[in-house]
Amino acid sequence: MLKIKNNTTKTIYWMLLILSLIIGFVFYGSLQNDFSLRFRVLFSGIPFLLFVTGIFGLLWPKIKPEGDEVYIVHSLLIGLFFIILFFIHVWILLPSICPDFGNCLGV
């Protein structure tokens, strides 16, 4: 029974990861001119959330803590990994969507 559950969760995480890539390519590739720039900038959090969830779900069995003494190292590792993904999103993906980010939000 554990084997079935493990394969099911891996499948769900892979589906989230693939769904995030599909949403990204559809909204920011082929349908880029059909939506306003402000919507695309604000909507970019959805594929990011799905991508991060898929990545963390697939990596969790490999990086989950084994005992009480490694929880601080584990939380630092998870935080570092998330901040790297977040910086990629903010400094690479968002500038490719909108080079002048302040004007995209109407600020």
C-alpha positions in Angstrom: 0.0 0.0 0.0 2.9 2.4 0.7 4.3 1.8 -2.7 1.0 2.9 -4.3 0.8 6.0 -2.2 4.4 6.9 -3.0 3.9 6.5 -6.7 0.6 8.5 -6.5 2.3 11.4 -4.7 5.2 11.4 -7.2 2.7 11.5 -10.0 0.8 14.4 -8.5 4.1 16.4 -8.0 5.2 15.7 -11.6 1.7 16.8 -12.8 2.1 20.0 -10.9 5.5 20.6 -12.3 4.4 19.9 -15.9 1.2 22.0 -15.4 3.3 25.0 -14.2 5.5 24.7 -17.3 2.4 24.4 -19.6 0.8 27.4 -18.0 4.0 29.3 -18.4 4.4 28.5 -22.0 0.8 29.2 -22.9 0.4 32.5 -21.0 3.9 33.8 -21.6 4.5 32.3 -25.0 1.6 31.8 -27.4 -1.0 33.9 -25.7 1.3 36.7 -24.5 -0.4 39.5 -26.5 -4.0 38.4 -25.5 -3.6 39.5 -21.9 -2.6 42.7 -20.3 0.9 43.2 -19.0 -0.4 43.8 -15.5 -2.4 40.6 -15.5 0.6 38.6 -16.7 2.9 40.0 -14.0 0.4 39.4 -11.3 -0.6 35.9 -12.6 3.1 34.9 -12.8 2.8 33.8 -9.1 0.5 30.9 -10.0 3.0 28.9 -12.2 5.7 29.8 -9.7 3.7 28.3 -6.8 2.9 25.2 -8.8 6.6 24.8 -9.9 7.9 25.2 -6.3 5.3 22.8 -5.0 6.3 20.2 -7.5 10.0 20.6 -7.0 9.8 20.5 -3.2 7.4 17.5 -3.3 9.8 15.5 -5.5 12.9 16.5 -3.5 11.3 15.9 0.0 12.1 12.1 0.2 15.7 12.9 -0.4 16.1 15.9 2.0 13.7 15.1 4.8 15.3 15.2 8.2 16.3 12.1 10.1 16.4 13.0 13.7 16.1 16.0 16.0 19.6 17.4 15.6 19.3 18.1 11.8 16.2 20.1 11.8 18.0 23.5 11.8 20.2 22.4 8.9 17.2 21.1 7.1 15.2 24.3 7.6 18.2 26.4 6.4 18.6 24.2 3.3 14.9 24.5 2.5 15.0 28.2 3.0 18.1 28.6 0.8 16.6 26.5 -1.9 13.3 28.5 -1.9 15.1 31.8 -2.0 17.2 30.7 -5.0 14.0 29.7 -6.8 12.3 33.0 -5.8 15.3 35.1 -7.0 15.2 33.3 -10.3 11.6 34.2 -10.6 12.0 37.8 -9.6 15.3 38.6 -11.3 15.1 36.5 -14.4 11.5 35.6 -15.3 9.7 38.9 -14.3 12.2 41.1 -16.1 11.7 39.0 -19.2 7.9 39.6 -18.9 8.2 43.3 -18.2 11.6 45.1 -18.5 10.3 48.2 -16.6 8.7 46.4 -13.7 7.5 49.6 -11.8 5.5 50.8 -14.8 4.0 47.3 -15.4 2.2 47.5 -12.1 1.1 51.1 -12.6 3.1 52.4 -9.6 
